């Protein structure tokens, strides 16, 4: 008996609780105008009065201020705080500050083009003696490389000596023939030696124009060489170049004068310091990269031409820019979207224009946001899906309401006609056939067809 009493008391309390909970919304929403009613489990099912949904649940009211607020705030969605917590939504503040970046890429060590020299003859002849016969060795400027016999040069020397003897050193003929020897790259000291000895030199010694390392040698003993032939290439390796390939999206950052660091694979941990000396004006159409030239000092020759290296370029920072975390941005085709929140549970999709991306996963904002606003950085893809769903449902509801208004007069007229026909049939004791909707019994028609509200097929009835 006591158990039954306790059970009855529990049921009474539960009913009271449910009654209080049902009354709370009414008290809270007192004074608000109801626009329509909808099914709690199917937002597309709407009615202009309270009742039951197709699933047997009570219809819930949708207030006019909710619809107005939703339509006036494009992209605005509301989510219960509990759902927000379950979705793991996090926000970050739009800030103004400095965006810095370090561009990482790879490069190849090269001989500096402005440190290269070529030994090239202006006359033809035969190589009679080679004094520097190996590549890779170091030569000093003025050091003899080889000796060559040239009939053209011997003939020109003879003409000069003849002019000196017949017309004197100050004659036009002597000056012309002497200038000819200089044009053929004979040194001033060698010409003075000819003048002093009054004797033709059978062979001429060709010397290194600069100090450096012999990088190429294209001469052998006894070979005949033509005028214009490149015989030696000499390079100064005390300063080298590194050509690095920078991706297209990093190209706007890199400028001449930016400091750079380089690390070689065979010497991990040691960083060589250099700088950007030139940014090439064209892009490689195959790799879509921009070539950047770096200069590094190389006094101990640790940097060898042909080596590959990892390069870091410290680009100039961007000062006083508006930025947000990279993860806040949703890339939707040609548009970039973020979700802005002004209070918990309220989120609005907003289109933005972005600039460059920097270190620390920061992205510059050119338009669409203001400093101090809060953007969603986690869970925004769920918000995007919810926003699109709510937008689609809202459009469907508006279409349904408009359709319902258009057909209200037609439905009313059909009902009156049916009632008149029923009265006439009843007076004649005849059965009356009509069609109605199983979901909307207020819809009555004298012929088959679809329901103007839900589109379902009308059911035949007899009265």
C-alpha positions as CSV (number, residue, x, y, z in Angstrom):
1,X,0.0,0.0,0.0
2,X,2.8,2.4,0.9
3,X,4.5,1.6,-2.4
4,X,1.4,2.5,-4.4
5,X,1.1,5.8,-2.5
6,X,4.7,6.7,-3.3
7,X,4.1,5.8,-7.0
8,X,1.1,8.1,-7.1
9,X,2.9,11.0,-5.5
10,X,5.8,10.6,-8.0
11,X,3.4,10.7,-11.0
12,X,1.7,13.8,-9.6
13,X,5.1,15.6,-9.2
14,X,6.2,14.6,-12.7
15,X,2.9,15.9,-14.2
16,X,3.3,19.2,-12.2
17,X,6.9,19.5,-13.5
18,X,5.8,19.0,-17.1
19,X,3.0,21.5,-16.6
20,X,5.4,24.1,-15.2
21,X,7.8,23.5,-18.0
22,X,5.0,23.9,-20.6
23,X,3.9,27.1,-18.9
24,X,7.4,28.6,-18.9
25,X,7.6,29.2,-22.6
26,X,4.2,30.8,-22.6
27,X,5.2,33.2,-19.9
28,X,8.5,33.9,-21.5
29,X,7.0,34.5,-24.9
30,X,4.0,36.5,-23.7
31,X,3.4,39.4,-26.0
32,X,5.3,37.9,-28.9
33,X,3.3,37.3,-32.1
34,X,3.2,33.8,-33.6
35,X,3.8,33.7,-37.3
36,X,3.2,30.0,-37.9
37,X,3.5,26.6,-36.3
38,X,5.9,23.8,-37.4
39,X,6.7,20.2,-36.6
40,X,9.6,19.8,-34.1
41,X,11.1,16.9,-36.0
42,X,10.2,18.1,-39.6
43,X,10.8,21.9,-40.1
44,X,9.2,21.7,-43.5
45,X,5.8,20.8,-42.0
46,X,4.0,24.0,-41.1
47,X,0.6,25.1,-40.1
48,X,-1.2,28.4,-39.4
49,X,-2.7,27.0,-36.1
50,X,-1.6,24.6,-33.3
51,X,-2.2,20.9,-33.7
52,X,-0.4,17.6,-34.2
53,X,2.4,16.8,-36.6
54,X,2.3,13.7,-38.8
55,X,4.4,12.0,-36.1
56,X,1.8,12.8,-33.5
57,X,3.9,15.5,-31.7
58,X,2.6,18.9,-30.7
59,X,3.5,21.7,-33.2
60,X,5.8,24.3,-31.9
61,X,5.3,28.1,-32.5
62,X,7.7,30.2,-34.6
63,X,7.5,33.8,-33.6
64,X,7.5,36.7,-36.0
65,X,10.5,38.4,-34.4
66,X,12.6,35.3,-35.0
67,X,11.8,35.2,-38.7
68,X,12.4,38.9,-39.0
69,X,15.8,38.7,-37.3
70,X,16.8,35.7,-39.4
71,X,15.9,37.5,-42.6
72,X,17.5,40.8,-41.6
73,X,20.8,39.1,-40.6
74,X,22.0,37.3,-43.7
75,X,24.0,34.2,-42.8
76,X,23.2,34.5,-39.1
77,X,22.6,31.2,-37.3
78,X,21.7,30.4,-33.7
79,X,22.9,27.3,-31.9
80,X,22.2,26.1,-28.4
81,X,25.1,26.7,-26.1
82,X,25.2,23.0,-25.2
83,X,25.5,22.1,-28.9
84,X,28.2,24.7,-29.3
85,X,30.2,23.0,-26.6
86,X,29.7,19.6,-28.1
87,X,30.8,20.9,-31.5
88,X,34.1,22.1,-29.9
89,X,33.8,25.6,-31.3
90,X,36.7,27.9,-30.5
91,X,37.1,31.6,-31.4
92,X,40.0,34.0,-31.9
93,X,40.2,37.8,-31.9
94,X,41.0,39.8,-35.1
95,X,44.2,41.6,-34.3
96,X,46.5,44.2,-35.8
97,X,50.2,43.7,-35.7
98,X,53.3,42.4,-37.6
99,X,53.4,39.5,-40.0
100,X,56.8,38.0,-40.6
101,X,57.9,35.1,-42.8
102,X,61.0,33.0,-43.5
103,X,61.0,31.5,-47.0
104,X,62.5,28.0,-47.1
105,X,63.7,26.6,-50.4
106,X,66.6,24.8,-52.1
107,X,69.5,26.2,-54.2
108,X,72.5,25.3,-56.2
109,X,76.0,26.7,-55.6
110,X,77.4,28.4,-58.7
111,X,80.5,30.3,-59.8
112,X,79.7,34.0,-59.7
113,X,79.3,35.2,-63.3
114,X,81.0,38.5,-62.6
115,X,84.0,36.6,-61.3
116,X,84.5,34.6,-64.5
117,X,87.2,35.3,-67.1
118,X,87.9,33.7,-70.5
119,X,91.2,33.4,-72.3
120,X,90.5,34.0,-76.0
121,X,92.9,34.6,-78.9
122,X,92.5,37.3,-81.4
123,X,94.8,35.6,-83.9
124,X,95.4,32.0,-85.0
125,X,98.5,29.9,-84.4
126,X,100.0,26.7,-83.0
127,X,100.5,25.8,-79.4
128,X,104.2,25.2,-78.8
129,X,104.4,25.1,-75.0
130,X,101.7,24.7,-72.2
131,X,102.7,26.1,-68.8
132,X,99.3,25.5,-67.0
133,X,98.1,22.1,-68.1
134,X,95.5,21.2,-65.5
135,X,92.0,22.3,-64.5
136,X,91.3,23.1,-60.9
137,X,94.6,24.7,-60.1
138,X,95.0,28.3,-58.9
139,X,96.7,30.9,-61.1
140,X,97.6,34.5,-60.4
141,X,96.9,37.4,-62.6
142,X,99.7,37.7,-65.2
143,X,101.0,34.2,-64.7
144,X,102.0,32.6,-68.1
145,X,99.6,29.9,-69.4
146,X,101.0,28.8,-72.8
147,X,103.2,29.9,-75.7
148,X,101.9,30.2,-79.2
149,X,103.5,30.6,-82.7
150,X,101.5,32.8,-85.1
151,X,102.7,33.6,-88.6
152,X,100.3,36.6,-88.6
153,X,101.9,38.0,-85.4
154,X,105.4,37.4,-86.6
155,X,104.6,39.2,-89.9
156,X,103.1,42.2,-87.9
157,X,106.3,42.4,-85.8
158,X,108.5,42.5,-88.9
159,X,106.4,45.3,-90.3
160,X,106.7,47.3,-87.1
161,X,110.5,46.9,-87.0
162,X,110.7,47.9,-90.7
163,X,108.7,51.1,-90.0
164,X,110.9,51.9,-87.0
165,X,114.0,51.6,-89.2
166,X,112.8,53.4,-92.3
167,X,110.5,56.2,-90.8
168,X,111.4,56.4,-87.2
169,X,109.3,55.8,-84.0
170,X,107.3,59.0,-84.4
171,X,106.2,58.3,-88.0
172,X,102.5,57.6,-88.8
173,X,103.6,54.2,-90.2
174,X,105.3,53.2,-87.0
175,X,102.4,54.3,-84.9
176,X,99.9,52.4,-87.1
177,X,101.9,49.1,-87.0
178,X,102.5,49.5,-83.2
179,X,98.7,50.0,-82.6
180,X,98.1,46.9,-84.7
181,X,100.2,44.8,-82.3
182,X,98.3,46.2,-79.3
183,X,95.0,45.3,-81.0
184,X,96.2,41.7,-81.2
185,X,96.6,41.7,-77.5
186,X,100.4,42.0,-77.2
187,X,101.4,43.6,-73.9
188,X,103.2,46.9,-73.7
189,X,106.2,45.2,-72.1
190,X,106.4,42.7,-75.0
191,X,106.3,45.6,-77.6
192,X,109.1,47.4,-75.8
193,X,111.1,44.3,-75.8
194,X,110.8,44.1,-79.6
195,X,111.8,47.7,-79.9
196,X,114.8,47.2,-77.6
197,X,116.1,44.0,-79.2
198,X,115.1,45.0,-82.8
199,X,114.2,41.4,-83.2
200,X,111.0,39.5,-83.9
201,X,109.7,37.1,-81.2
202,X,108.9,33.8,-82.7
203,X,106.4,32.8,-80.0
204,X,104.2,34.9,-77.8
205,X,103.4,34.0,-74.2
206,X,99.7,34.3,-73.2
207,X,99.1,35.1,-69.5
208,X,96.2,34.8,-67.1
209,X,94.0,38.0,-67.1
210,X,92.9,37.5,-63.4
211,X,93.6,35.5,-60.3
212,X,91.4,32.4,-59.8
213,X,91.0,28.7,-60.4
214,X,91.2,27.1,-63.9
215,X,87.6,25.9,-64.4
216,X,87.9,24.9,-68.1
217,X,90.9,24.1,-70.4
218,X,90.5,23.7,-74.1
219,X,94.1,23.5,-75.3
220,X,96.6,20.8,-75.9
221,X,100.3,20.8,-77.0
222,X,100.8,21.2,-80.8
223,X,97.2,22.0,-81.5
224,X,96.2,24.7,-84.1
225,X,93.8,27.2,-82.7
226,X,91.7,29.7,-84.6
227,X,91.1,33.3,-83.7
228,X,88.1,33.6,-81.3
229,X,88.6,30.2,-79.6
230,X,88.0,30.0,-75.8
231,X,91.1,28.3,-74.4
232,X,90.8,28.8,-70.6
233,X,88.0,29.8,-68.2
234,X,89.2,31.2,-64.9
235,X,86.9,31.8,-61.9
236,X,87.4,33.6,-58.6
237,X,85.7,31.4,-55.9
238,X,86.2,33.7,-52.9
239,X,82.6,34.9,-53.5
240,X,80.0,32.5,-54.9
241,X,76.4,32.6,-56.1
242,X,73.5,30.4,-55.1
243,X,70.5,30.2,-57.4
244,X,67.4,29.4,-55.3
245,X,63.9,28.5,-56.6
246,X,61.1,30.3,-54.8
247,X,57.5,29.3,-55.3
248,X,55.1,31.7,-56.9
249,X,53.1,32.4,-53.7
250,X,56.4,33.3,-51.9
251,X,57.6,35.5,-54.7
252,X,56.0,38.8,-53.5
253,X,57.9,38.5,-50.2
254,X,61.4,38.3,-51.5
255,X,63.3,41.5,-52.2
256,X,66.9,42.4,-53.0
257,X,69.0,42.8,-49.8
258,X,67.0,40.3,-47.7
259,X,69.4,38.3,-45.4
260,X,69.7,34.6,-46.1
261,X,71.0,31.5,-44.4
262,X,72.3,28.4,-46.1
263,X,73.0,24.8,-44.9
264,X,74.9,22.1,-46.8
265,X,73.9,18.5,-46.7
266,X,77.5,17.4,-45.9
267,X,77.9,20.0,-43.1
268,X,74.6,19.8,-41.1
269,X,74.2,22.4,-38.3
270,X,76.5,25.0,-39.8
271,X,74.8,28.0,-41.3
272,X,76.4,30.2,-44.0
273,X,75.3,33.9,-44.0
274,X,74.6,35.8,-47.2
275,X,72.0,38.0,-48.9
276,X,69.7,38.2,-51.8
277,X,71.5,40.1,-54.6
278,X,69.0,39.8,-57.5
279,X,65.5,38.6,-58.1
280,X,65.0,37.4,-61.7
281,X,62.2,39.1,-63.7
282,X,60.6,36.0,-65.2
283,X,59.0,32.9,-63.9
284,X,59.8,29.3,-64.9
285,X,56.7,28.3,-66.8
286,X,57.3,24.6,-66.1
287,X,58.0,24.6,-62.4
288,X,56.1,27.8,-61.7
289,X,59.0,29.1,-59.6
290,X,61.0,32.3,-59.5
291,X,64.8,32.2,-59.5
292,X,66.5,34.2,-56.8
293,X,70.2,34.9,-56.7
294,X,72.0,34.8,-53.4
295,X,75.6,35.9,-52.7
296,X,77.8,34.2,-50.0
297,X,81.4,34.9,-49.1
298,X,83.7,31.8,-49.5
299,X,87.2,32.7,-48.2
300,X,88.0,29.1,-47.1
301,X,86.4,27.5,-50.3
302,X,84.0,25.3,-48.3
303,X,81.3,26.2,-50.8
304,X,81.9,24.2,-54.0
305,X,80.2,25.0,-57.3
306,X,77.6,22.3,-58.0
307,X,76.6,21.7,-54.4
308,X,72.9,21.6,-53.5
309,X,71.9,23.5,-50.3
310,X,68.9,24.3,-48.1
311,X,68.2,28.0,-48.1
312,X,66.2,30.3,-45.7
313,X,65.4,33.8,-46.7
314,X,64.3,36.3,-44.0
315,X,61.9,38.6,-45.8
316,X,60.9,42.1,-44.7
317,X,58.0,41.9,-42.1
318,X,54.7,43.6,-42.8
319,X,53.9,46.1,-40.1
320,X,50.5,47.2,-38.7
321,X,48.4,44.8,-40.7
322,X,45.0,43.2,-39.7
323,X,45.3,39.4,-39.4
324,X,43.5,36.2,-38.3
325,X,44.6,32.6,-37.9
326,X,44.8,30.6,-41.1
327,X,42.4,27.9,-39.8
328,X,39.6,30.4,-39.4
329,X,39.2,30.8,-43.2
330,X,36.9,28.5,-45.3
331,X,38.0,28.4,-48.9
332,X,34.8,28.1,-50.9
333,X,35.6,28.2,-54.6
334,X,36.4,31.9,-55.5
335,X,35.1,33.1,-52.1
336,X,36.8,33.1,-48.7
337,X,34.4,32.8,-45.7
338,X,34.8,33.3,-41.9
339,X,32.2,33.0,-39.2
340,X,31.9,36.0,-36.9
341,X,30.3,35.8,-33.4
342,X,29.2,38.7,-31.2
343,X,27.8,36.5,-28.4
344,X,27.7,32.8,-27.6
345,X,25.4,30.8,-29.8
346,X,25.2,33.6,-32.6
347,X,27.3,33.2,-35.7
348,X,27.3,35.0,-39.0
349,X,29.0,34.0,-42.2
350,X,31.0,36.8,-43.7
351,X,33.0,37.0,-47.0
352,X,36.5,38.4,-46.6
353,X,39.4,39.4,-48.8
354,X,42.8,38.1,-47.8
355,X,46.4,39.2,-48.4
356,X,49.6,37.4,-47.7
357,X,50.2,34.5,-45.2
358,X,53.1,34.7,-42.7
359,X,54.8,32.8,-40.0
360,X,52.7,31.5,-37.1
361,X,49.9,30.6,-39.5
362,X,48.7,34.2,-39.8
363,X,46.8,35.6,-42.8
364,X,46.5,39.3,-43.6
365,X,42.9,40.6,-43.9
366,X,42.3,43.3,-46.6
367,X,38.6,43.7,-46.1
368,X,35.6,42.2,-44.4
369,X,36.7,42.3,-40.7
370,X,37.5,44.8,-38.1
371,X,40.0,44.8,-35.3
372,X,38.5,43.2,-32.1
373,X,35.9,41.1,-33.8
374,X,35.9,37.4,-33.0
375,X,36.1,34.7,-35.6
376,X,35.6,30.9,-35.3
377,X,38.8,28.9,-35.6
378,X,37.4,25.4,-34.8
379,X,34.2,23.8,-35.9
380,X,33.5,26.4,-38.6
381,X,32.8,23.7,-41.2
382,X,30.0,22.4,-39.1
383,X,28.6,26.0,-38.8
384,X,28.9,26.3,-42.6
385,X,26.8,23.2,-43.0
386,X,24.3,24.4,-40.5
387,X,24.1,27.8,-42.2
388,X,23.4,26.2,-45.6
389,X,20.7,23.9,-44.0
390,X,18.9,26.7,-42.2
391,X,19.0,28.8,-45.4
392,X,17.4,26.0,-47.4
393,X,14.8,25.4,-44.8
394,X,13.9,29.1,-44.5
395,X,13.4,29.3,-48.3
396,X,11.2,26.2,-48.2
397,X,9.1,27.6,-45.3
398,X,8.6,30.9,-47.1
399,X,7.6,29.1,-50.3
400,X,5.1,27.0,-48.3
401,X,3.6,30.0,-46.6
402,X,3.2,31.8,-49.9
403,X,1.7,28.7,-51.5
404,X,-0.7,28.3,-48.6
405,X,-1.9,31.9,-48.8
406,X,-2.5,31.6,-52.5
407,X,-4.6,28.5,-52.1
408,X,-6.5,29.5,-49.0
409,X,-9.3,31.2,-51.0
410,X,-9.5,28.2,-53.4
411,X,-9.7,25.8,-50.5
412,X,-12.5,27.9,-48.8
413,X,-14.5,28.0,-52.0
414,X,-14.1,24.3,-52.6
415,X,-15.3,23.6,-49.0
416,X,-18.4,25.8,-49.5
417,X,-19.2,24.2,-52.8
418,X,-18.8,20.8,-51.2
419,X,-21.1,21.7,-48.4
420,X,-23.8,23.0,-50.8
421,X,-23.6,19.9,-52.8
422,X,-23.8,17.7,-49.7
423,X,-26.9,19.6,-48.6
424,X,-28.5,19.0,-52.0
425,X,-27.5,15.3,-52.0
426,X,-28.8,14.8,-48.5
427,X,-32.1,16.3,-49.5
428,X,-32.3,13.8,-52.4
429,X,-31.0,10.9,-50.2
430,X,-28.0,10.4,-52.6
431,X,-24.4,9.5,-51.6
432,X,-21.9,12.3,-52.2
433,X,-18.4,11.5,-53.4
434,X,-15.5,14.0,-52.7
435,X,-11.7,14.0,-52.4
436,X,-9.7,15.2,-49.4
437,X,-6.1,15.2,-48.0
438,X,-5.2,12.7,-45.3
439,X,-2.7,15.1,-43.8
440,X,-4.9,18.2,-44.3
441,X,-8.6,17.3,-43.8
442,X,-9.6,20.9,-44.4
443,X,-8.7,20.4,-48.0
444,X,-11.9,19.2,-49.9
445,X,-12.3,18.9,-53.6
446,X,-14.9,17.6,-56.0
447,X,-12.4,15.9,-58.2
448,X,-9.1,14.0,-57.7
449,X,-5.7,15.7,-57.7
450,X,-2.8,16.7,-55.4
451,X,-3.1,18.5,-52.1
452,X,-2.3,22.2,-52.6
453,X,-0.5,22.3,-49.3
454,X,1.7,19.2,-49.1
455,X,1.3,17.8,-52.6
456,X,0.0,14.4,-51.5
457,X,-2.6,12.6,-53.6
458,X,-6.2,13.4,-52.5
459,X,-8.2,10.4,-51.1
460,X,-11.6,9.6,-52.3
461,X,-14.4,9.8,-49.6
462,X,-18.2,9.2,-49.6
463,X,-20.7,11.1,-47.6
